[in-house]
Amino acid sequence: LTREDIEKQQSILLTDVFRTIPGLTVGFDGSNYIVQSARSVGSGCQVQWYLDGSPYDNSSNDLDQMLRPDDIEAIEVYKSASEVPVQFQGRDASCGTIVVWTKRSAGKAKPKSQ
């Protein structure tokens, strides 16, 4: 998703943005929203996260507290390990990978349009 796509959604929470992406689901764990690959729901298979090109531990599911949709420049979603570019492959890539690029990183790295 590009900045323009995100702005069109007029989402309040970052997890609301993920609700519109095919292949992802957003659930609630009792205190925070959880973004998962639709094929891994209930399996315990966690999506791998990158923030501004670096691995991001989202095990606490606190994205909504960390970032707002207004902070985001682009989002890349890879639904399987075979789709993930080499620089984002890790041990958990089989469940999918989400790469979030913030506005502060926009001049440093070039996000791929999804």
C-alpha positions as CSV (number, residue, x, y, z in Angstrom):
1,L,0.0,0.0,0.0
2,T,1.2,3.5,-0.8
3,R,0.8,6.6,1.3
4,E,-2.1,7.6,-1.0
5,D,-3.9,4.3,-0.4
6,I,-3.5,4.7,3.3
7,E,-4.9,8.2,3.2
8,K,-7.9,7.1,1.2
9,Q,-8.9,4.7,4.0
10,Q,-9.0,7.4,6.6
11,S,-8.2,4.8,9.3
12,I,-7.8,5.8,12.9
13,L,-5.8,2.7,14.0
14,L,-3.0,1.1,12.1
15,T,-4.6,-2.3,12.5
16,D,-7.6,-0.9,10.6
17,V,-5.4,-0.5,7.6
18,F,-4.5,-4.2,7.7
19,R,-8.2,-5.1,7.7
20,T,-8.5,-4.1,4.0
21,I,-5.6,-6.2,2.8
22,P,-6.6,-9.5,1.2
23,G,-4.9,-12.5,3.0
24,L,-4.7,-10.8,6.4
25,T,-7.0,-11.0,9.3
26,V,-7.2,-8.8,12.4
27,G,-8.3,-10.3,15.7
28,F,-8.4,-9.2,19.3
29,D,-6.4,-10.9,22.1
30,G,-8.3,-9.2,25.0
31,S,-6.1,-6.1,25.1
32,N,-4.7,-5.5,21.6
33,Y,-5.5,-6.2,18.0
34,I,-3.5,-9.0,16.3
35,V,-2.6,-9.0,12.6
36,Q,-2.3,-12.5,11.1
37,S,-2.0,-14.3,7.8
38,A,-5.5,-15.6,7.0
39,R,-4.0,-19.0,6.4
40,S,-2.3,-19.2,9.8
41,V,-5.3,-18.1,12.0
42,G,-5.5,-20.4,15.0
43,S,-2.2,-22.2,14.1
44,G,0.1,-20.0,16.2
45,C,2.1,-19.1,13.2
46,Q,3.2,-15.5,13.6
47,V,3.6,-13.0,10.8
48,Q,7.2,-11.7,10.6
49,W,7.5,-7.9,10.9
50,Y,10.0,-5.3,9.7
51,L,9.8,-1.6,10.5
52,D,11.8,0.7,8.2
53,G,13.8,-2.3,6.9
54,S,14.8,-3.7,10.3
55,P,13.3,-6.7,12.1
56,Y,10.6,-5.7,14.5
57,D,9.4,-7.8,17.4
58,N,5.6,-7.3,17.5
59,S,5.0,-10.2,19.9
60,S,3.3,-7.7,22.3
61,N,0.9,-6.7,19.4
62,D,1.3,-3.0,20.3
63,L,1.4,-1.5,16.8
64,D,-1.6,0.7,17.5
65,Q,0.2,2.2,20.4
66,M,3.5,2.7,18.5
67,L,2.3,4.0,15.2
68,R,-0.7,5.8,13.6
69,P,-1.7,5.5,10.0
70,D,-0.5,9.1,9.5
71,D,3.0,7.9,10.4
72,I,3.1,5.4,7.5
73,E,4.6,6.0,4.1
74,A,4.0,2.5,2.7
75,I,3.3,-1.1,3.7
76,E,4.5,-4.3,1.9
77,V,2.7,-7.6,2.5
78,Y,4.2,-10.9,1.5
79,K,1.9,-13.8,2.2
80,S,4.4,-16.7,1.9
81,A,8.1,-17.3,2.2
82,S,8.4,-17.7,-1.6
83,E,7.3,-14.0,-2.1
84,V,9.6,-12.5,0.5
85,P,12.6,-10.6,-0.9
86,V,16.0,-11.9,0.4
87,Q,16.6,-8.9,2.7
88,F,13.4,-9.7,4.6
89,Q,13.7,-13.5,4.8
90,G,14.0,-14.9,8.3
91,R,13.1,-17.9,10.3
92,D,9.4,-16.9,10.4
93,A,8.9,-15.9,6.8
94,S,6.8,-19.0,6.1
95,C,3.8,-17.4,7.9
96,G,4.1,-14.2,5.9
97,T,6.0,-10.9,6.3
98,I,4.8,-7.4,6.7
99,V,7.2,-4.5,6.1
100,V,6.1,-1.1,7.3
101,W,7.9,2.0,6.1
102,T,7.4,5.2,8.1
103,K,7.5,8.7,6.8
104,R,10.8,9.3,8.7
105,S,12.4,6.6,6.6
106,A,11.0,7.7,3.3
107,G,14.2,9.4,2.2
108,K,16.5,6.6,3.3
109,A,14.9,3.5,1.7
110,K,12.7,2.9,-1.3
111,P,9.6,0.9,-0.4
112,K,8.1,-1.4,-3.0
113,S,4.6,-0.5,-4.0
114,Q,2.0,-3.2,-3.2
